[in-house]
Amino acid sequence: MPLSPLGILFGLLLISRAALASDCDEYDHDGVMSLDSPPQGVVTEAKRNDADLGPVRDQDEIGYCYAYSSADLLEHWMKKNGQMPEKENVSAVALALRHDSRNWNPHDPLMSPVSKIQQASAVNQISSLGANVASLMTGRIIKTSDILGFFAEGIKKATTDRPGVVSEGGFSNFALNRNVPDAALLSGVLYESEVSSRDTGLKEMVQRKSAQLQSRANKPDDFKEGLLYLGEFFFADAPNSCSAEVASAIFPAAQIQNIEDLRSIASKASQKNVGPFDEILARARRNRTEVFTPKQPAPQMQITTEAVQDIQAHRRNTKAHLVYPLKTEENKKVIAAIDAGLDQGEIISIAYPGELLIGNTIAQPGYDPKKGRCQGACANHESVITGKLKVCGKDYFVLRNSWGQSACKKTRAGFQNVQKADKLQSLDRSIAQNDSIEPQDERQEQLSLRKHSDLIRKRARLAEVPYFCDDQGNYIVQREYLQKGIYTATRIQSPLAN
């Protein structure tokens, strides 16, 4: 009996649904998936807003994650509204230096340089603390040689992020408000071609000048050491042989050719009562030769941040602490802001524990083993959410990190779910014990095989890494996993950006 057209259609639907289910059953998350051409049936829903962004950024050794997130946020908004050239990328290092301009400005009344006596006292005091004095951003011990030009305010905070030397850490909303408090200042935004946020130039310079830098323990081959190297020139009156080369690698548009150029910059900065890096940034902007005409008048720019109550209280200098994992009711407004922004075509900068991508949150100083939660020290990173997906029925966020394009594959390969380590070891013992028992008959053998299979599946579910990678270097993170750690969400809104 021939099938009716309706029967044929029904059969095709069944075959199609079976094929989709099979694709998901067989899909290997250890592989790298292209979100532009995913396997059939694996990605069933997608909302992505990252078309205007360049390659995934790499902050390397410096704690400028907030600045790299801010640069992505600002670049996305500017390009979407026709306010910058498509070929350019916003400079993260320029945003960070403006964010920290007070720390680099010896003329600021709140950060004036301490006297020689005070500086010597600070050196002695910090040296006496020894191994207890460490940079929370890098874990590197602060040595006397790191103390270049301590400022009065910086001494009080020297055990945390070394303000007055290389200040690290911040929030994207502060960085954006200090750089572009309104759209009228967009023309002052510096690009990567003018102030580089990639340390390739520094690494190449160090290779070329290896003989001159041979005696230096810490080579200026990344931004932190590069800025320290320049700090020695500006604040400790120590003109190193490669100071101009370091400055040229970080600030190509400033056209710094020699030590005399740096001395001229320091003199002009002093005359204007600004910091030397402020003058370098201004010089880079003045040297811009290409004139860009915006495609339209800049719309109103509104920088908004939704934060959990503990963080808001912490900013008011109370004793409140962030606790991870967050409960649903604690950050539901933050998650709602993320969803609203994504639905309106925005990208969102989030603050969260960076250890979530490594898997060792339990090992952090703020972890309370009795409560099973992490306080304070685990909250230390910013990245950008650029989209959301449904992959094989599960909800995911597309997380654009600032650890480089290869970081996702590396951290996924090394992911250690320490919080489940004891359970995994227990399952391993159960599997070994089950496999060591010699079955007496066929029935016992079947039961042993079934138990072995059940334990293996249980272990695989427990050991699952809660994210995978796409071919652009983005982290595709399970929504349920990531949202328990998100404590701020920063957006740039405007009528035309939505």
N, C-alpha and C positions, 0 to 999 in steps of 0.2 A: 504494500500500500504506500503510495508516494506521500512524502511529508508535505504539509501545507506550508505556505510562506511564513505563517506565524510560528510554526514549529521549527522551521529552519532558523529563523531569527532567534528564537529562544535557545536553540542549541548553540548557536554562535556566541550568545551572551554567556552561556555556561562555560564554554571553552575559553572565552576571553577572561572571565573571572578566575578560572582555574590557572590560566597562564600568569595572570598578575600575582596571584597568591604564591605561585611557584617562584616567580622572580624575587619576591620578598623573602621567601623561605631560604633561597639559595644565595641571597645577596651577602657579600662579604664586606663588613664594615672596616676590615683591616686594609682594604684597598682604598685608593684615592678616587673620589667620585667627582666627575665634572657636573656642576650644577647647570651648565648651559646645555648639556646633552646627557641627562641621567639615564640609567637603565630603565627600560619600559616598565611602568607600573610601580616603581620604587618611590618616586616623589609624586604625590597626588595633589598637593597644594603648595604653592610657592608665592611669597611676597618678598621681592628683593629690591633694594634701593641703592645699590652700590655702583651703578653704571658710570657715575661721574668721577669715581675715585681712581687714583693710580694704583701701582702695585702695593702689596702689604708692606708696611714700614718696619724698620728694625731700630729699636732704641739702643741696642747693644748693652753696654755696662752702666749707662747713666739712668738715674731714676726719673726720667721725663715722661713716663707713660701718660700722665694727664695732658702733657703738651702734644704728644703724638695723637691722642684722641681728639684734642681740641683742634688740631690742624685738619684732621679728617672731617670733623663736624663743620668747620668754617669753610673748607674747600667745597664740600658738598653743597652747602647753602649758596655760596658765591657763584659756583658754576650753574647751579639750577636757576639762579636769578640773573645770569648773564653779567656778573660783576668781575670776572677775571678770565684770562686766556685759558682755553681748554688744555693747551699743552703744558701749562705750569702746574706746580703743586705747592700748597702753602707750606712754609718752613716751620717745622715744629721747634727747632732750636731757637729761632727768632722769637716765637711765642714764649718759650720758657725764660729767655733772658729778659724779656720785658716784664714777665710775671715776677721775676726775682730782681728787678732793677734796683730796688732799695738795698738788697744785700750786697750789690756790687758798687754802691755809690758811697764813697767816703765823705761826701758833702751833705748827705741827708742828715737832718738834725736828729732823727731817731736812730740812725745807724752810724754815727760819727766814729772815726777810728779811735781806739783807746790809746792812751799814752804808752810810751816805751815801758814804763814801770808796770802799768796794768797788763800790757801784753806779756811781759816777762813773767808776771805773777800767774797769768792764765796758763802759760806754757808749763810752768812748774806744777800748777794745780792739776792740769789734765795729765801730765806725764806721771804724776804720782798715783793716779787712778789705774794706770797700767791696763791690763787686759779687760777691765770692766768697762772701758770706754770703747764702744764700737759703733760703727755706722749701721743703723738698722736697715738702711737701704741696700747695703752691699755686704754687710758682715765683716767689713775690713777694719782692722784696728786703726784708730787715729794716732798717727805718729807726730812727734814734734815737728818733723819736716813738712807735715801737711798744714801746719798753722801758719798761714801766710800773712793775713792782715785782719786779725780778729777785730770785729766790731763789738761795741759794748753790749748790744742785744744778743749778738751771736755767741758770746761766751756762755750765757745762761743756758743756751740750747745745744751746746757743742756735743753733748752725748747722743744727740738724735740724728739730725741731718746736716750738720756742719754748716749752718748759715754763715755767710761772710766768706766762705771758701768756695764750695760748690753746693749750693742749696738744691736739694732734691725733694721731690714729692709735692703734691698739690692737688687741687680739684679743677676740673675743666671749666666749671662755671666761673671760678675766680680768674683763671687764665684768659678766658674770652672777654670777660667784663673789663679786665685791665688793658687788653689789647685793642678791642673794638667795642667800647661801651655803646656805640650807636653806629648806624650804617654810614654816617658822614665820614668816618675814619677808615673806610675800607681801602682807600687808595694807599694807605700806609702799610698795608699787609705785605710782608716780604715773602718771596718765593724761594723754592729750593735752589734755583739757579743763582740766587743772590746770597743766601745763607744756607749752607748745606746741612741737612739732617742725616746724611749718610757719611759714615766715617771712612769710606773708601779712600778719599783724598789724604786723610791723616795716615792711614796704614801705608800708602804708597810713599808718602813723604818720609816716614820713619825708615823705610827700606832704603831710600835714596841717601838719607843723612845718617846712616847707621854709625859711621865713624865719629861724627860729632856727638851722637847720643849714647855712645858706648858706656860712658861712666854713669849714666842715669839709670837708677833701679827701675823706676816706673816710666816707660816710654810713652810719649803723647800720641798713642795710636788709636785712642777713642776719645769721645767728647769730654768725659770726665777728666782724664789726664791732660787733654789739650787745653781745657779751660784752666786747670791748675797751673799748667806751664805758663799760660799768659798771665795768670794771677800773680805769679812770681815776678813777672816784669812790671806789672802795673802797681802792685801793692807792697812788694818786698824789695823793690829796686834791684832786681836780679835779671839783667838783660841776657837771657840765654842765647846761645848761638843760633838757634833755629826758631826764635820767637816769631819772626816775620813769616817764615814758612808755615808755621802752625796757624797763624792768623789768616793767611791766604787760603789755606785748605778749608777752614771753617767759613770764612767770609769772602768768597771769591769776588763778589761785586764791589767790595770795599777797596779793591785794588791796592793792597798793602804790599809794597815791594821790599822794604828794608826796615831796619830798626828805627831810622829817622822818621819814617811814616808813623810808626807806633808812638814815638815820643811826641810827634805833632798831635796825634789823636789824644794822648794823655793830657797835653797842655790845653787843647781846646775843651776837653771835658771839664777840666778844672776851672776854666774861665766861665763855663756855663753852669757850674755846680751840678753836673750830672756825672754818672758813672762812665768809665771808659767804654764799656760795651754798648751803652746807650749811644755814644758818639759813633761807634763803629756801625751800628745798625742804621743810624741816620745817614752816614756816609754811603752805605750800600744803597739806600733808597734814593739818595741824590744822584747816584751814578746810573740809575735806570735810564736806558736810552729808548727802549721801545714804548711807544705811547699806546695805551689800550683805551678804547672807547667802549664803555658799558653798553650792552645791547638795549638796556632800559633803565630808567631811574631806579635807584636802589629802594626796595620796599622797606617798610618798618622792620627792624630786627628786634626780636624779643628772645632773650636768653633765659630759660626757665629751668629750675631744678626741683625735682621731687625727691625727698629724702625720708628715710625712716626716722622716727621720733628720737631714737637714741643719738643719732648723728646730729640732729638739730640741737639737742640738749648739750651734746659734747662741745659744739661750737660756742655755746654760751658759757663754757668753762665750768660745767657742773661735773659731777662724778659719774655721769652716765657712760656706759661702754657699749660698743657694738658687740652683739653676741651672734655667733654662727653655730648651727644653721638657723636662719630666721624662720619664724612661724608665718603661716600664710597671712594672718591678720596684721603682722608687723610691717610688711612691705607691699600690701595689695595696691596701695596708691602708686607706688613706684612701678609695679608691673603694669598697672593700667595706663600709666603715662607712656611706657614703652610701646604697648599695643596701639595706643592712640597715635603716637608718632609714626610708627611703621605704616599704619593704615593711611596716613596722610602723606606718605612719600618721603618721610624724614629718615635720618639715621640718628641713633641715640648713644651718647656716651654713658657708660655705666661704671660704677665703682663696686668692687667685689673682691673677695680673697683670691689672689692670683694662684694660690696653692690648689684651688679647685681643678686647675688644668694639669697639675703635677700629681695630685693625689695624696699629699702628705700633710693635710691640714691638722691632723692629730698631733704632729710633731712640733707645731708652732708654740712659742712661749706662752701665748694666751690661752692655750687649750686647758679646759677643766675636765679631767677624766671622770670625776664624780657626776657632773652634770651632762657629760658628753657633748659639750658645746665649747665654742672658741670665742674668747673675748679679746677685743682690741687689736692685738698684734697680727691677727690673721687677715685683717681687712687692709689691703695694701696695693691694689692695682686698679687701673682704668683701661677699658677697651671700648670698642664701638660695636653695637648691634646694628647690622645693616639689613636684616631680613628675618623671616620666619618660614619654616617649611613643615610639611607633614611627610615623614619618611616611613613607609611601611606601617602607617597607622599611628606613629608616635610624633609628638610635636617637638620641634627643634628650633633653636635660635641660630642665626648665622652670626658668628662672633669674629670680628676683624681685630686681631691682636697686633701688638707692636714688637713682636719678638723675631720678625723675619719670616720669609716665605717657607722655610724648611722647618720651622719650630714645631708646627702641629704634629708632623710625623714623628719628630724626635720625642716630644713630650708624651705622645700617645704610646710609643714603643716602651718608654720608661715609666709609664703610669703605675703607681703603687697605691693600691687602695688600702692604706694602713688601717683605716677604721674597720675593715673587714678581715684583717690579717689573721686574727685568732680563729674566726669561723672557717676561713680557708684552710688553715692548718688542721683544724678538727676534721674537716671533710677529707683532706688528704689522708689522714690517719684512718678514717672510716673506709676509704677506698682501698687502702693498702691492706687493712684487716680483712675486708670482704674478699679481696683477691687472693689472700694467703690461705684461705680455707679450701681444702680439697673436697669437692662435692662427692657424696657417696652414691648418688644415683642421678638419673636424668632429670628428675623433678627438682632436686637441689641445685643442679647445674643451671636449669632455667631460671630458678629464683635468684641465684647468684648473679647471672648475667643481667637480669632485670634490675636488680639492686645496683649493680655497677653502672648501668646506663642511667638510672635515676640520679645517682650521686654525681656522675659526670655532668649531667644537664644542670643540676642544682649548683655545682661549682662554677660552671660556665656563666650562669646567670649572675652569680654573686661576684665573679671576677670581671664582669663586663665593664669596659671603659665607657664612660657616659658621653663620649663624643667621637666623631670621626673627622676626617679632613677632606676638603675639596682641592681641586688641582690648582687653585690660586693661593693656597696657604691659609684659608679661613678655617676656623674651628666650627664644626657643626655640632652644637652641644644640646643635649636633651634639655628641654625647657624646664621640666620638673626639677632636674638636678641644679641647673644654673640659677633659677629664680630664688632658691633658698639662700643664696649668698649676695644678691644684688641689693645694695643699700642706698644708692643714689642713681638718678636718671636725669641727664642734662640734654636739653633739646634747644635748637634754634628755630623759632617759629616766626612766621609772617603770613599775611594774607595770600601772597603769591607763591609762597613756598609750599602751601598745603594743597 
